[in-house]
Amino acid sequence: MVKIRLSLKGSKKNPFYKIIVADSRSPRDGKFIEQIGFFNPKINHSNQKMYLNIERMNYWINNGALLTKKTKHLIKRIIKQNI
């Protein structure tokens, strides 16, 4: 099963998340199929804080990918800010 989820990157006390498409059996920070965005909670500027390629996200959802709860919440925030 393919999932759209967050992958933790960055250093101690400086988190940075990639929004990735990965097999549900692979580890959180392991192998992934495609990176479709990122989220940096430490930056206050909205244009640099988060990015999501909505076309690729829709492609993967139409092909059966599932969103995790945290990713679903984050994507709602990204779409709300872009409108």
ZIHU-V988936 format. One record per residue. N is the residue number from 1. RES is the residue in three letters. SS is DSSP state (H for helix, E for strand, L for the rest). OMEGA is omega in whole degrees, -180 to 180 (none if undefined). D_LAST is the distance of its C-alpha to the last C-alpha in whole Angstrom. Layout:
# ZIHU-V988936
n:res:ss:omega:d_last
N:RES:SS:OMEGA:D_LAST
N:RES:SS:OMEGA:D_LAST
This chain:
# ZIHU-V988936
n:res:ss:omega:d_last
1:MET:L:-180:31
2:VAL:E:179:28
3:LYS:E:172:25
4:ILE:E:-174:22
5:ARG:E:180:23
6:LEU:E:174:23
7:SER:E:-176:26
8:LEU:E:175:27
9:LYS:E:179:28
10:GLY:E:-178:29
11:SER:E:-178:32
12:LYS:L:-179:33
13:LYS:L:178:31
14:ASN:E:-175:28
15:PRO:E:177:26
16:PHE:E:-176:24
17:TYR:E:171:22
18:LYS:E:173:22
19:ILE:E:-172:20
20:ILE:E:171:23
21:VAL:E:-176:24
22:ALA:E:173:28
23:ASP:E:-176:31
24:SER:L:-180:31
25:ARG:L:-179:34
26:SER:L:-179:34
27:PRO:L:-176:33
28:ARG:L:-178:30
29:ASP:L:-177:31
30:GLY:L:-176:33
31:LYS:L:177:32
32:PHE:L:-178:29
33:ILE:L:-176:28
34:GLU:E:173:25
35:GLN:E:-177:23
36:ILE:E:179:19
37:GLY:E:177:17
38:PHE:E:178:18
39:PHE:E:178:18
40:ASN:L:-175:20
41:PRO:L:-177:20
42:LYS:L:-178:22
43:ILE:L:-178:20
44:ASN:L:180:18
45:HIS:L:-173:16
46:SER:H:-177:13
47:ASN:H:179:13
48:GLN:H:-176:16
49:LYS:H:-178:16
50:MET:E:179:14
51:TYR:E:177:13
52:LEU:E:174:13
53:ASN:L:-173:14
54:ILE:H:179:13
55:GLU:H:180:15
56:ARG:H:178:18
57:MET:H:179:17
58:ASN:H:177:17
59:TYR:H:-178:20
60:TRP:H:178:22
61:ILE:H:178:21
62:ASN:H:178:22
63:ASN:L:172:25
64:GLY:L:179:26
65:ALA:L:179:24
66:LEU:E:177:24
67:LEU:E:171:21
68:THR:L:-178:23
69:LYS:H:-178:22
70:LYS:H:180:21
71:THR:H:178:19
72:LYS:H:179:17
73:HIS:H:-179:16
74:LEU:H:180:15
75:ILE:H:175:13
76:LYS:H:178:11
77:ARG:H:-179:10
78:ILE:H:-179:9
79:ILE:H:179:6
80:LYS:H:-180:6
81:GLN:H:-179:6
82:ASN:H:-178:4
83:ILE:L:none:0
